Every structure is written in structure tokens, then in C-alpha cells.
Amino acid sequence: MLWAIIVAIVVGLILGVLAKLILPGKQNIPLWLTILVGIAAAFLGNYVAQLFGVRVTAGFDWIRHLIQVILAVIGVGAVASFYGKKGAAH
């Protein structure tokens, strides 16, 4: 159980940082929120990949990971735009 949580945090960190690197400009969101969005993208990406029948394939799951990165980019972009507006209002 503890190992699964650690793996989820590491995968979330990797996906979140990749999303921030792919998105243009600066995403003004904290690291903890980036990790949460990355974790959500990982779980949602697994679900979407399963719907398409590509969740578990032989070798490295390129399609599943691509789906996860795309969802992380969308998620980080959406959260950054909302978080930036919230921060600017105060």
C-alpha cells in the first residue's frame, strides 16, 4: 500500500513536470498541485487506455503513457489558468 502511494506520487511528479515543460509560458501553480494533477492524469489515462484496449501491452506502453501526458497537459493548463485567476483576484 505504501509502495503504491510512493509510485503514484513519483508518476504524478513526472507527468506534472512534463506537462509544465510542454505547455508554453509559465504555469504559476505549486508543486503539490502539479503532482496531484499528474496523479489524476495517470489514473484517468489508465482508464482511457483501457477503454481503447491498450492499457496493458507487451513491452513499454507508449500509447498509455502518451494518453497520460496529454491528459496531464490538459489538466495542468486548466488548473494553472484557474489558479492564476484566483491568485490575481487577491
PyMOL Python script that loads the backbone (N, CA, C, O; Angstrom):
from pymol import cmd

cmd.read_pdbstr("""\
ATOM      1  N   MET A   1       0.826  -1.196   0.000  1.00  0.00           N
ATOM      2  CA  MET A   1       0.000   0.000   0.000  1.00  0.00           C
ATOM      3  C   MET A   1       0.870   1.260   0.000  1.00  0.00           C
ATOM      4  O   MET A   1       0.662   2.169  -0.803  1.00  0.00           O
ATOM      5  N   LEU A   2       1.832   1.299   0.896  1.00  0.00           N
ATOM      6  CA  LEU A   2       2.722   2.459   0.967  1.00  0.00           C
ATOM      7  C   LEU A   2       3.519   2.597  -0.325  1.00  0.00           C
ATOM      8  O   LEU A   2       3.730   3.706  -0.815  1.00  0.00           O
ATOM      9  N   TRP A   3       3.960   1.470  -0.871  1.00  0.00           N
ATOM     10  CA  TRP A   3       4.717   1.488  -2.112  1.00  0.00           C
ATOM     11  C   TRP A   3       3.869   2.051  -3.250  1.00  0.00           C
ATOM     12  O   TRP A   3       4.380   2.812  -4.072  1.00  0.00           O
ATOM     13  N   ALA A   4       2.604   1.700  -3.315  1.00  0.00           N
ATOM     14  CA  ALA A   4       1.707   2.211  -4.364  1.00  0.00           C
ATOM     15  C   ALA A   4       1.541   3.718  -4.249  1.00  0.00           C
ATOM     16  O   ALA A   4       1.468   4.412  -5.264  1.00  0.00           O
ATOM     17  N   ILE A   5       1.479   4.228  -3.037  1.00  0.00           N
ATOM     18  CA  ILE A   5       1.350   5.676  -2.835  1.00  0.00           C
ATOM     19  C   ILE A   5       2.617   6.383  -3.300  1.00  0.00           C
ATOM     20  O   ILE A   5       2.546   7.428  -3.948  1.00  0.00           O
ATOM     21  N   ILE A   6       3.765   5.819  -2.974  1.00  0.00           N
ATOM     22  CA  ILE A   6       5.040   6.412  -3.393  1.00  0.00           C
ATOM     23  C   ILE A   6       5.153   6.418  -4.910  1.00  0.00           C
ATOM     24  O   ILE A   6       5.564   7.417  -5.500  1.00  0.00           O
ATOM     25  N   VAL A   7       4.791   5.311  -5.542  1.00  0.00           N
ATOM     26  CA  VAL A   7       4.835   5.232  -7.007  1.00  0.00           C
ATOM     27  C   VAL A   7       3.877   6.245  -7.627  1.00  0.00           C
ATOM     28  O   VAL A   7       4.222   6.893  -8.615  1.00  0.00           O
ATOM     29  N   ALA A   8       2.676   6.391  -7.059  1.00  0.00           N
ATOM     30  CA  ALA A   8       1.705   7.360  -7.579  1.00  0.00           C
ATOM     31  C   ALA A   8       2.251   8.775  -7.484  1.00  0.00           C
ATOM     32  O   ALA A   8       2.060   9.570  -8.404  1.00  0.00           O
ATOM     33  N   ILE A   9       2.928   9.104  -6.388  1.00  0.00           N
ATOM     34  CA  ILE A   9       3.498  10.443  -6.232  1.00  0.00           C
ATOM     35  C   ILE A   9       4.614  10.673  -7.247  1.00  0.00           C
ATOM     36  O   ILE A   9       4.693  11.745  -7.848  1.00  0.00           O
ATOM     37  N   VAL A  10       5.468   9.683  -7.440  1.00  0.00           N
ATOM     38  CA  VAL A  10       6.574   9.827  -8.396  1.00  0.00           C
ATOM     39  C   VAL A  10       6.039   9.963  -9.822  1.00  0.00           C
ATOM     40  O   VAL A  10       6.490  10.823 -10.579  1.00  0.00           O
ATOM     41  N   VAL A  11       5.077   9.113 -10.186  1.00  0.00           N
ATOM     42  CA  VAL A  11       4.486   9.199 -11.526  1.00  0.00           C
ATOM     43  C   VAL A  11       3.773  10.532 -11.700  1.00  0.00           C
ATOM     44  O   VAL A  11       3.873  11.152 -12.759  1.00  0.00           O
ATOM     45  N   GLY A  12       3.056  10.980 -10.679  1.00  0.00           N
ATOM     46  CA  GLY A  12       2.381  12.280 -10.738  1.00  0.00           C
ATOM     47  C   GLY A  12       3.361  13.419 -10.912  1.00  0.00           C
ATOM     48  O   GLY A  12       3.111  14.348 -11.679  1.00  0.00           O
ATOM     49  N   LEU A  13       4.476  13.354 -10.203  1.00  0.00           N
ATOM     50  CA  LEU A  13       5.518  14.372 -10.342  1.00  0.00           C
ATOM     51  C   LEU A  13       6.076  14.389 -11.760  1.00  0.00           C
ATOM     52  O   LEU A  13       6.224  15.454 -12.360  1.00  0.00           O
ATOM     53  N   ILE A  14       6.381  13.225 -12.287  1.00  0.00           N
ATOM     54  CA  ILE A  14       6.939  13.142 -13.648  1.00  0.00           C
ATOM     55  C   ILE A  14       5.940  13.673 -14.666  1.00  0.00           C
ATOM     56  O   ILE A  14       6.300  14.489 -15.515  1.00  0.00           O
ATOM     57  N   LEU A  15       4.687  13.221 -14.594  1.00  0.00           N
ATOM     58  CA  LEU A  15       3.677  13.684 -15.551  1.00  0.00           C
ATOM     59  C   LEU A  15       3.417  15.183 -15.413  1.00  0.00           C
ATOM     60  O   LEU A  15       3.292  15.888 -16.415  1.00  0.00           O
ATOM     61  N   GLY A  16       3.336  15.663 -14.192  1.00  0.00           N
ATOM     62  CA  GLY A  16       3.086  17.089 -13.975  1.00  0.00           C
ATOM     63  C   GLY A  16       4.215  17.956 -14.502  1.00  0.00           C
ATOM     64  O   GLY A  16       3.971  18.979 -15.141  1.00  0.00           O
ATOM     65  N   VAL A  17       5.451  17.550 -14.237  1.00  0.00           N
ATOM     66  CA  VAL A  17       6.605  18.321 -14.719  1.00  0.00           C
ATOM     67  C   VAL A  17       6.683  18.265 -16.237  1.00  0.00           C
ATOM     68  O   VAL A  17       6.971  19.279 -16.874  1.00  0.00           O
ATOM     69  N   LEU A  18       6.433  17.095 -16.835  1.00  0.00           N
ATOM     70  CA  LEU A  18       6.403  17.002 -18.300  1.00  0.00           C
ATOM     71  C   LEU A  18       5.345  17.938 -18.878  1.00  0.00           C
ATOM     72  O   LEU A  18       5.590  18.623 -19.870  1.00  0.00           O
ATOM     73  N   ALA A  19       4.176  17.964 -18.257  1.00  0.00           N
ATOM     74  CA  ALA A  19       3.102  18.845 -18.735  1.00  0.00           C
ATOM     75  C   ALA A  19       3.522  20.302 -18.656  1.00  0.00           C
ATOM     76  O   ALA A  19       3.258  21.073 -19.579  1.00  0.00           O
ATOM     77  N   LYS A  20       4.175  20.693 -17.560  1.00  0.00           N
ATOM     78  CA  LYS A  20       4.622  22.083 -17.424  1.00  0.00           C
ATOM     79  C   LYS A  20       5.690  22.419 -18.455  1.00  0.00           C
ATOM     80  O   LYS A  20       5.757  23.552 -18.932  1.00  0.00           O
ATOM     81  N   LEU A  21       6.528  21.441 -18.805  1.00  0.00           N
ATOM     82  CA  LEU A  21       7.553  21.676 -19.832  1.00  0.00           C
ATOM     83  C   LEU A  21       6.940  21.805 -21.229  1.00  0.00           C
ATOM     84  O   LEU A  21       7.420  22.580 -22.056  1.00  0.00           O
ATOM     85  N   ILE A  22       5.888  21.046 -21.480  1.00  0.00           N
ATOM     86  CA  ILE A  22       5.251  21.065 -22.804  1.00  0.00           C
ATOM     87  C   ILE A  22       4.430  22.333 -23.005  1.00  0.00           C
ATOM     88  O   ILE A  22       4.423  22.903 -24.096  1.00  0.00           O
ATOM     89  N   LEU A  23       3.741  22.775 -21.959  1.00  0.00           N
ATOM     90  CA  LEU A  23       2.894  23.970 -22.075  1.00  0.00           C
ATOM     91  C   LEU A  23       3.738  25.221 -22.269  1.00  0.00           C
ATOM     92  O   LEU A  23       4.781  25.372 -21.633  1.00  0.00           O
ATOM     93  N   PRO A  24       3.292  26.126 -23.150  1.00  0.00           N
ATOM     94  CA  PRO A  24       4.039  27.373 -23.315  1.00  0.00           C
ATOM     95  C   PRO A  24       3.826  28.304 -22.125  1.00  0.00           C
ATOM     96  O   PRO A  24       2.778  28.266 -21.480  1.00  0.00           O
ATOM     97  N   GLY A  25       4.803  29.120 -21.846  1.00  0.00           N
ATOM     98  CA  GLY A  25       4.690  30.096 -20.761  1.00  0.00           C
ATOM     99  C   GLY A  25       4.919  29.466 -19.402  1.00  0.00           C
ATOM    100  O   GLY A  25       5.303  28.303 -19.281  1.00  0.00           O
ATOM    101  N   LYS A  26       4.670  30.273 -18.387  1.00  0.00           N
ATOM    102  CA  LYS A  26       4.879  29.822 -17.010  1.00  0.00           C
ATOM    103  C   LYS A  26       3.544  29.448 -16.395  1.00  0.00           C
ATOM    104  O   LYS A  26       2.584  30.216 -16.457  1.00  0.00           O
ATOM    105  N   GLN A  27       3.487  28.266 -15.803  1.00  0.00           N
ATOM    106  CA  GLN A  27       2.294  27.839 -15.091  1.00  0.00           C
ATOM    107  C   GLN A  27       2.539  28.122 -13.615  1.00  0.00           C
ATOM    108  O   GLN A  27       3.379  27.489 -12.976  1.00  0.00           O
ATOM    109  N   ASN A  28       1.802  29.069 -13.095  1.00  0.00           N
ATOM    110  CA  ASN A  28       2.028  29.538 -11.733  1.00  0.00           C
ATOM    111  C   ASN A  28       1.200  28.718 -10.744  1.00  0.00           C
ATOM    112  O   ASN A  28       0.299  29.239 -10.087  1.00  0.00           O
ATOM    113  N   ILE A  29       1.524  27.414 -10.652  1.00  0.00           N
ATOM    114  CA  ILE A  29       0.863  26.557  -9.675  1.00  0.00           C
ATOM    115  C   ILE A  29       1.936  25.884  -8.829  1.00  0.00           C
ATOM    116  O   ILE A  29       3.038  25.626  -9.312  1.00  0.00           O
ATOM    117  N   PRO A  30       1.620  25.600  -7.571  1.00  0.00           N
ATOM    118  CA  PRO A  30       2.619  24.979  -6.692  1.00  0.00           C
ATOM    119  C   PRO A  30       2.912  23.529  -7.093  1.00  0.00           C
ATOM    120  O   PRO A  30       2.130  22.892  -7.799  1.00  0.00           O
ATOM    121  N   LEU A  31       4.044  23.035  -6.628  1.00  0.00           N
ATOM    122  CA  LEU A  31       4.479  21.682  -6.965  1.00  0.00           C
ATOM    123  C   LEU A  31       3.476  20.641  -6.482  1.00  0.00           C
ATOM    124  O   LEU A  31       3.218  19.670  -7.193  1.00  0.00           O
ATOM    125  N   TRP A  32       2.911  20.815  -5.307  1.00  0.00           N
ATOM    126  CA  TRP A  32       1.974  19.822  -4.783  1.00  0.00           C
ATOM    127  C   TRP A  32       0.752  19.703  -5.680  1.00  0.00           C
ATOM    128  O   TRP A  32       0.216  18.608  -5.851  1.00  0.00           O
ATOM    129  N   LEU A  33       0.300  20.825  -6.261  1.00  0.00           N
ATOM    130  CA  LEU A  33      -0.856  20.794  -7.148  1.00  0.00           C
ATOM    131  C   LEU A  33      -0.480  20.165  -8.491  1.00  0.00           C
ATOM    132  O   LEU A  33      -1.287  19.461  -9.098  1.00  0.00           O
ATOM    133  N   THR A  34       0.727  20.416  -8.943  1.00  0.00           N
ATOM    134  CA  THR A  34       1.230  19.782 -10.162  1.00  0.00           C
ATOM    135  C   THR A  34       1.251  18.271  -9.992  1.00  0.00           C
ATOM    136  O   THR A  34       0.861  17.539 -10.901  1.00  0.00           O
ATOM    137  N   ILE A  35       1.702  17.799  -8.832  1.00  0.00           N
ATOM    138  CA  ILE A  35       1.749  16.364  -8.563  1.00  0.00           C
ATOM    139  C   ILE A  35       0.343  15.774  -8.524  1.00  0.00           C
ATOM    140  O   ILE A  35       0.111  14.697  -9.073  1.00  0.00           O
ATOM    141  N   LEU A  36      -0.596  16.467  -7.881  1.00  0.00           N
ATOM    142  CA  LEU A  36      -1.977  15.973  -7.823  1.00  0.00           C
ATOM    143  C   LEU A  36      -2.593  15.857  -9.214  1.00  0.00           C
ATOM    144  O   LEU A  36      -3.274  14.877  -9.517  1.00  0.00           O
ATOM    145  N   VAL A  37      -2.352  16.859 -10.059  1.00  0.00           N
ATOM    146  CA  VAL A  37      -2.872  16.804 -11.429  1.00  0.00           C
ATOM    147  C   VAL A  37      -2.212  15.654 -12.180  1.00  0.00           C
ATOM    148  O   VAL A  37      -2.878  14.955 -12.945  1.00  0.00           O
ATOM    149  N   GLY A  38      -0.921  15.448 -11.976  1.00  0.00           N
ATOM    150  CA  GLY A  38      -0.226  14.335 -12.620  1.00  0.00           C
ATOM    151  C   GLY A  38      -0.758  12.986 -12.176  1.00  0.00           C
ATOM    152  O   GLY A  38      -0.912  12.080 -12.995  1.00  0.00           O
ATOM    153  N   ILE A  39      -1.040  12.841 -10.888  1.00  0.00           N
ATOM    154  CA  ILE A  39      -1.607  11.584 -10.382  1.00  0.00           C
ATOM    155  C   ILE A  39      -2.988  11.344 -10.998  1.00  0.00           C
ATOM    156  O   ILE A  39      -3.301  10.230 -11.420  1.00  0.00           O
ATOM    157  N   ALA A  40      -3.802  12.383 -11.044  1.00  0.00           N
ATOM    158  CA  ALA A  40      -5.136  12.256 -11.652  1.00  0.00           C
ATOM    159  C   ALA A  40      -5.017  11.887 -13.129  1.00  0.00           C
ATOM    160  O   ALA A  40      -5.782  11.060 -13.626  1.00  0.00           O
ATOM    161  N   ALA A  41      -4.067  12.494 -13.827  1.00  0.00           N
ATOM    162  CA  ALA A  41      -3.861  12.184 -15.252  1.00  0.00           C
ATOM    163  C   ALA A  41      -3.413  10.741 -15.432  1.00  0.00           C
ATOM    164  O   ALA A  41      -3.803  10.087 -16.400  1.00  0.00           O
ATOM    165  N   ALA A  42      -2.601  10.240 -14.514  1.00  0.00           N
ATOM    166  CA  ALA A  42      -2.145   8.852 -14.603  1.00  0.00           C
ATOM    167  C   ALA A  42      -3.320   7.890 -14.459  1.00  0.00           C
ATOM    168  O   ALA A  42      -3.463   6.959 -15.251  1.00  0.00           O
ATOM    169  N   PHE A  43      -4.161   8.112 -13.448  1.00  0.00           N
ATOM    170  CA  PHE A  43      -5.309   7.228 -13.244  1.00  0.00           C
ATOM    171  C   PHE A  43      -6.315   7.340 -14.386  1.00  0.00           C
ATOM    172  O   PHE A  43      -6.812   6.330 -14.884  1.00  0.00           O
ATOM    173  N   LEU A  44      -6.609   8.558 -14.792  1.00  0.00           N
ATOM    174  CA  LEU A  44      -7.556   8.760 -15.885  1.00  0.00           C
ATOM    175  C   LEU A  44      -6.987   8.205 -17.197  1.00  0.00           C
ATOM    176  O   LEU A  44      -7.714   7.623 -18.003  1.00  0.00           O
ATOM    177  N   GLY A  45      -5.687   8.392 -17.396  1.00  0.00           N
ATOM    178  CA  GLY A  45      -5.041   7.846 -18.596  1.00  0.00           C
ATOM    179  C   GLY A  45      -5.109   6.336 -18.651  1.00  0.00           C
ATOM    180  O   GLY A  45      -5.313   5.764 -19.722  1.00  0.00           O
ATOM    181  N   ASN A  46      -4.941   5.675 -17.501  1.00  0.00           N
ATOM    182  CA  ASN A  46      -5.086   4.220 -17.458  1.00  0.00           C
ATOM    183  C   ASN A  46      -6.494   3.798 -17.841  1.00  0.00           C
ATOM    184  O   ASN A  46      -6.682   2.826 -18.573  1.00  0.00           O
ATOM    185  N   TYR A  47      -7.484   4.533 -17.344  1.00  0.00           N
ATOM    186  CA  TYR A  47      -8.879   4.216 -17.646  1.00  0.00           C
ATOM    187  C   TYR A  47      -9.180   4.406 -19.135  1.00  0.00           C
ATOM    188  O   TYR A  47      -9.796   3.544 -19.762  1.00  0.00           O
ATOM    189  N   VAL A  48      -8.743   5.535 -19.697  1.00  0.00           N
ATOM    190  CA  VAL A  48      -8.986   5.807 -21.120  1.00  0.00           C
ATOM    191  C   VAL A  48      -8.259   4.770 -21.984  1.00  0.00           C
ATOM    192  O   VAL A  48      -8.813   4.292 -22.974  1.00  0.00           O
ATOM    193  N   ALA A  49      -7.034   4.427 -21.617  1.00  0.00           N
ATOM    194  CA  ALA A  49      -6.288   3.419 -22.376  1.00  0.00           C
ATOM    195  C   ALA A  49      -7.005   2.073 -22.331  1.00  0.00           C
ATOM    196  O   ALA A  49      -7.037   1.345 -23.323  1.00  0.00           O
ATOM    197  N   GLN A  50      -7.576   1.750 -21.182  1.00  0.00           N
ATOM    198  CA  GLN A  50      -8.320   0.503 -21.052  1.00  0.00           C
ATOM    199  C   GLN A  50      -9.546   0.516 -21.961  1.00  0.00           C
ATOM    200  O   GLN A  50      -9.889  -0.505 -22.557  1.00  0.00           O
ATOM    201  N   LEU A  51     -10.214   1.682 -22.069  1.00  0.00           N
ATOM    202  CA  LEU A  51     -11.375   1.789 -22.967  1.00  0.00           C
ATOM    203  C   LEU A  51     -10.985   1.507 -24.415  1.00  0.00           C
ATOM    204  O   LEU A  51     -11.757   0.921 -25.174  1.00  0.00           O
ATOM    205  N   PHE A  52      -9.765   1.935 -24.791  1.00  0.00           N
ATOM    206  CA  PHE A  52      -9.279   1.710 -26.150  1.00  0.00           C
ATOM    207  C   PHE A  52      -8.578   0.369 -26.306  1.00  0.00           C
ATOM    208  O   PHE A  52      -8.133   0.025 -27.401  1.00  0.00           O
ATOM    209  N   GLY A  53      -8.477  -0.388 -25.225  1.00  0.00           N
ATOM    210  CA  GLY A  53      -7.864  -1.706 -25.289  1.00  0.00           C
ATOM    211  C   GLY A  53      -6.344  -1.688 -25.338  1.00  0.00           C
ATOM    212  O   GLY A  53      -5.735  -2.651 -25.803  1.00  0.00           O
ATOM    213  N   VAL A  54      -5.723  -0.624 -24.872  1.00  0.00           N
ATOM    214  CA  VAL A  54      -4.256  -0.522 -24.940  1.00  0.00           C
ATOM    215  C   VAL A  54      -3.634  -0.300 -23.560  1.00  0.00           C
ATOM    216  O   VAL A  54      -2.498   0.165 -23.466  1.00  0.00           O
ATOM    217  N   ARG A  55      -4.363  -0.626 -22.491  1.00  0.00           N
ATOM    218  CA  ARG A  55      -3.824  -0.369 -21.148  1.00  0.00           C
ATOM    219  C   ARG A  55      -2.604  -1.236 -20.871  1.00  0.00           C
ATOM    220  O   ARG A  55      -1.608  -0.746 -20.340  1.00  0.00           O
ATOM    221  N   VAL A  56      -2.669  -2.514 -21.222  1.00  0.00           N
ATOM    222  CA  VAL A  56      -1.548  -3.413 -20.985  1.00  0.00           C
ATOM    223  C   VAL A  56      -1.142  -4.019 -22.319  1.00  0.00           C
ATOM    224  O   VAL A  56      -1.904  -4.758 -22.941  1.00  0.00           O
ATOM    225  N   THR A  57       0.056  -3.698 -22.742  1.00  0.00           N
ATOM    226  CA  THR A  57       0.590  -4.242 -23.986  1.00  0.00           C
ATOM    227  C   THR A  57       1.953  -4.846 -23.703  1.00  0.00           C
ATOM    228  O   THR A  57       2.533  -4.612 -22.643  1.00  0.00           O
ATOM    229  N   ALA A  58       2.460  -5.614 -24.640  1.00  0.00           N
ATOM    230  CA  ALA A  58       3.793  -6.195 -24.487  1.00  0.00           C
ATOM    231  C   ALA A  58       4.829  -5.077 -24.602  1.00  0.00           C
ATOM    232  O   ALA A  58       4.754  -4.243 -25.504  1.00  0.00           O
ATOM    233  N   GLY A  59       5.775  -5.068 -23.701  1.00  0.00           N
ATOM    234  CA  GLY A  59       6.809  -4.036 -23.737  1.00  0.00           C
ATOM    235  C   GLY A  59       6.338  -2.755 -23.076  1.00  0.00           C
ATOM    236  O   GLY A  59       5.470  -2.774 -22.203  1.00  0.00           O
ATOM    237  N   PHE A  60       6.912  -1.655 -23.496  1.00  0.00           N
ATOM    238  CA  PHE A  60       6.603  -0.335 -22.927  1.00  0.00           C
ATOM    239  C   PHE A  60       5.278   0.162 -23.488  1.00  0.00           C
ATOM    240  O   PHE A  60       5.070   0.122 -24.701  1.00  0.00           O
ATOM    241  N   ASP A  61       4.395   0.622 -22.641  1.00  0.00           N
ATOM    242  CA  ASP A  61       3.058   1.061 -23.056  1.00  0.00           C
ATOM    243  C   ASP A  61       3.082   2.501 -23.559  1.00  0.00           C
ATOM    244  O   ASP A  61       2.627   3.411 -22.867  1.00  0.00           O
ATOM    245  N   TRP A  62       3.610   2.706 -24.758  1.00  0.00           N
ATOM    246  CA  TRP A  62       3.752   4.052 -25.315  1.00  0.00           C
ATOM    247  C   TRP A  62       2.423   4.770 -25.434  1.00  0.00           C
ATOM    248  O   TRP A  62       2.319   5.949 -25.093  1.00  0.00           O
ATOM    249  N   ILE A  63       1.409   4.073 -25.914  1.00  0.00           N
ATOM    250  CA  ILE A  63       0.115   4.711 -26.136  1.00  0.00           C
ATOM    251  C   ILE A  63      -0.502   5.139 -24.804  1.00  0.00           C
ATOM    252  O   ILE A  63      -1.029   6.245 -24.689  1.00  0.00           O
ATOM    253  N   ARG A  64      -0.436   4.268 -23.806  1.00  0.00           N
ATOM    254  CA  ARG A  64      -0.995   4.605 -22.491  1.00  0.00           C
ATOM    255  C   ARG A  64      -0.280   5.808 -21.893  1.00  0.00           C
ATOM    256  O   ARG A  64      -0.916   6.708 -21.344  1.00  0.00           O
ATOM    257  N   HIS A  65       1.047   5.819 -22.001  1.00  0.00           N
ATOM    258  CA  HIS A  65       1.798   6.937 -21.435  1.00  0.00           C
ATOM    259  C   HIS A  65       1.563   8.228 -22.216  1.00  0.00           C
ATOM    260  O   HIS A  65       1.540   9.308 -21.626  1.00  0.00           O
ATOM    261  N   LEU A  66       1.390   8.133 -23.512  1.00  0.00           N
ATOM    262  CA  LEU A  66       1.072   9.312 -24.319  1.00  0.00           C
ATOM    263  C   LEU A  66      -0.285   9.887 -23.898  1.00  0.00           C
ATOM    264  O   LEU A  66      -0.443  11.103 -23.785  1.00  0.00           O
ATOM    265  N   ILE A  67      -1.254   9.008 -23.667  1.00  0.00           N
ATOM    266  CA  ILE A  67      -2.565   9.454 -23.200  1.00  0.00           C
ATOM    267  C   ILE A  67      -2.429  10.148 -21.849  1.00  0.00           C
ATOM    268  O   ILE A  67      -3.051  11.186 -21.619  1.00  0.00           O
ATOM    269  N   GLN A  68      -1.621   9.584 -20.956  1.00  0.00           N
ATOM    270  CA  GLN A  68      -1.417  10.182 -19.635  1.00  0.00           C
ATOM    271  C   GLN A  68      -0.770  11.565 -19.742  1.00  0.00           C
ATOM    272  O   GLN A  68      -1.165  12.492 -19.036  1.00  0.00           O
ATOM    273  N   VAL A  69       0.217  11.700 -20.619  1.00  0.00           N
ATOM    274  CA  VAL A  69       0.883  13.000 -20.786  1.00  0.00           C
ATOM    275  C   VAL A  69      -0.085  14.025 -21.364  1.00  0.00           C
ATOM    276  O   VAL A  69      -0.113  15.169 -20.911  1.00  0.00           O
ATOM    277  N   ILE A  70      -0.867  13.636 -22.344  1.00  0.00           N
ATOM    278  CA  ILE A  70      -1.844  14.553 -22.943  1.00  0.00           C
ATOM    279  C   ILE A  70      -2.845  15.016 -21.880  1.00  0.00           C
ATOM    280  O   ILE A  70      -3.164  16.202 -21.794  1.00  0.00           O
ATOM    281  N   LEU A  71      -3.333  14.081 -21.081  1.00  0.00           N
ATOM    282  CA  LEU A  71      -4.274  14.459 -20.024  1.00  0.00           C
ATOM    283  C   LEU A  71      -3.611  15.338 -18.965  1.00  0.00           C
ATOM    284  O   LEU A  71      -4.252  16.231 -18.411  1.00  0.00           O
ATOM    285  N   ALA A  72      -2.340  15.091 -18.682  1.00  0.00           N
ATOM    286  CA  ALA A  72      -1.622  15.935 -17.721  1.00  0.00           C
ATOM    287  C   ALA A  72      -1.454  17.349 -18.266  1.00  0.00           C
ATOM    288  O   ALA A  72      -1.596  18.320 -17.524  1.00  0.00           O
ATOM    289  N   VAL A  73      -1.151  17.472 -19.561  1.00  0.00           N
ATOM    290  CA  VAL A  73      -1.014  18.795 -20.173  1.00  0.00           C
ATOM    291  C   VAL A  73      -2.346  19.543 -20.099  1.00  0.00           C
ATOM    292  O   VAL A  73      -2.382  20.720 -19.742  1.00  0.00           O
ATOM    293  N   ILE A  74      -3.420  18.868 -20.432  1.00  0.00           N
ATOM    294  CA  ILE A  74      -4.743  19.491 -20.356  1.00  0.00           C
ATOM    295  C   ILE A  74      -5.054  19.888 -18.917  1.00  0.00           C
ATOM    296  O   ILE A  74      -5.528  20.994 -18.661  1.00  0.00           O
ATOM    297  N   GLY A  75      -4.786  18.982 -17.979  1.00  0.00           N
ATOM    298  CA  GLY A  75      -5.080  19.242 -16.575  1.00  0.00           C
ATOM    299  C   GLY A  75      -4.258  20.374 -15.992  1.00  0.00           C
ATOM    300  O   GLY A  75      -4.800  21.254 -15.323  1.00  0.00           O
ATOM    301  N   VAL A  76      -2.950  20.362 -16.239  1.00  0.00           N
ATOM    302  CA  VAL A  76      -2.090  21.426 -15.713  1.00  0.00           C
ATOM    303  C   VAL A  76      -2.471  22.764 -16.336  1.00  0.00           C
ATOM    304  O   VAL A  76      -2.498  23.783 -15.647  1.00  0.00           O
ATOM    305  N   GLY A  77      -2.766  22.768 -17.636  1.00  0.00           N
ATOM    306  CA  GLY A  77      -3.185  24.009 -18.289  1.00  0.00           C
ATOM    307  C   GLY A  77      -4.470  24.560 -17.698  1.00  0.00           C
ATOM    308  O   GLY A  77      -4.588  25.762 -17.461  1.00  0.00           O
ATOM    309  N   ALA A  78      -5.432  23.679 -17.463  1.00  0.00           N
ATOM    310  CA  ALA A  78      -6.715  24.112 -16.898  1.00  0.00           C
ATOM    311  C   ALA A  78      -6.547  24.606 -15.460  1.00  0.00           C
ATOM    312  O   ALA A  78      -7.077  25.655 -15.092  1.00  0.00           O
ATOM    313  N   VAL A  79      -5.814  23.851 -14.658  1.00  0.00           N
ATOM    314  CA  VAL A  79      -5.622  24.239 -13.262  1.00  0.00           C
ATOM    315  C   VAL A  79      -4.808  25.525 -13.171  1.00  0.00           C
ATOM    316  O   VAL A  79      -5.099  26.389 -12.344  1.00  0.00           O
ATOM    317  N   ALA A  80      -3.790  25.654 -14.020  1.00  0.00           N
ATOM    318  CA  ALA A  80      -2.960  26.864 -13.998  1.00  0.00           C
ATOM    319  C   ALA A  80      -3.772  28.101 -14.370  1.00  0.00           C
ATOM    320  O   ALA A  80      -3.584  29.166 -13.784  1.00  0.00           O
ATOM    321  N   SER A  81      -4.664  27.966 -15.330  1.00  0.00           N
ATOM    322  CA  SER A  81      -5.469  29.136 -15.710  1.00  0.00           C
ATOM    323  C   SER A  81      -6.434  29.510 -14.585  1.00  0.00           C
ATOM    324  O   SER A  81      -6.646  30.693 -14.321  1.00  0.00           O
ATOM    325  N   PHE A  82      -7.017  28.514 -13.922  1.00  0.00           N
ATOM    326  CA  PHE A  82      -7.921  28.791 -12.803  1.00  0.00           C
ATOM    327  C   PHE A  82      -7.145  29.308 -11.599  1.00  0.00           C
ATOM    328  O   PHE A  82      -7.557  30.282 -10.969  1.00  0.00           O
ATOM    329  N   TYR A  83      -6.034  28.670 -11.276  1.00  0.00           N
ATOM    330  CA  TYR A  83      -5.246  29.042 -10.116  1.00  0.00           C
ATOM    331  C   TYR A  83      -4.653  30.437 -10.289  1.00  0.00           C
ATOM    332  O   TYR A  83      -4.585  31.213  -9.336  1.00  0.00           O
ATOM    333  N   GLY A  84      -4.222  30.749 -11.516  1.00  0.00           N
ATOM    334  CA  GLY A  84      -3.671  32.083 -11.787  1.00  0.00           C
ATOM    335  C   GLY A  84      -4.708  33.172 -11.619  1.00  0.00           C
ATOM    336  O   GLY A  84      -4.403  34.242 -11.093  1.00  0.00           O
ATOM    337  N   LYS A  85      -5.938  32.914 -12.060  1.00  0.00           N
ATOM    338  CA  LYS A  85      -7.019  33.888 -11.901  1.00  0.00           C
ATOM    339  C   LYS A  85      -7.387  34.065 -10.444  1.00  0.00           C
ATOM    340  O   LYS A  85      -7.658  35.177  -9.992  1.00  0.00           O
ATOM    341  N   LYS A  86      -7.396  32.963  -9.711  1.00  0.00           N
ATOM    342  CA  LYS A  86      -7.720  33.040  -8.292  1.00  0.00           C
ATOM    343  C   LYS A  86      -6.656  33.842  -7.535  1.00  0.00           C
ATOM    344  O   LYS A  86      -6.973  34.653  -6.665  1.00  0.00           O
ATOM    345  N   GLY A  87      -5.396  33.599  -7.886  1.00  0.00           N
ATOM    346  CA  GLY A  87      -4.301  34.325  -7.231  1.00  0.00           C
ATOM    347  C   GLY A  87      -4.297  35.797  -7.603  1.00  0.00           C
ATOM    348  O   GLY A  87      -3.940  36.633  -6.774  1.00  0.00           O
ATOM    349  N   ALA A  88      -4.683  36.138  -8.830  1.00  0.00           N
ATOM    350  CA  ALA A  88      -4.686  37.536  -9.274  1.00  0.00           C
ATOM    351  C   ALA A  88      -5.819  38.332  -8.621  1.00  0.00           C
ATOM    352  O   ALA A  88      -5.726  39.552  -8.485  1.00  0.00           O
ATOM    353  N   ALA A  89      -6.890  37.636  -8.218  1.00  0.00           N
ATOM    354  CA  ALA A  89      -8.037  38.323  -7.623  1.00  0.00           C
ATOM    355  C   ALA A  89      -7.743  38.786  -6.211  1.00  0.00           C
ATOM    356  O   ALA A  89      -8.399  39.701  -5.713  1.00  0.00           O
ATOM    357  N   HIS A  90      -6.769  38.172  -5.556  1.00  0.00           N
ATOM    358  CA  HIS A  90      -6.468  38.537  -4.166  1.00  0.00           C
ATOM    359  C   HIS A  90      -5.424  39.560  -4.081  1.00  0.00           C
ATOM    360  O   HIS A  90      -5.056  39.976  -2.982  1.00  0.00           O
TER     361      HIS A  90
END
""", "prot")
cmd.dss("prot")
cmd.show_as("cartoon", "prot")
cmd.util.cbc("prot")
cmd.orient("prot")
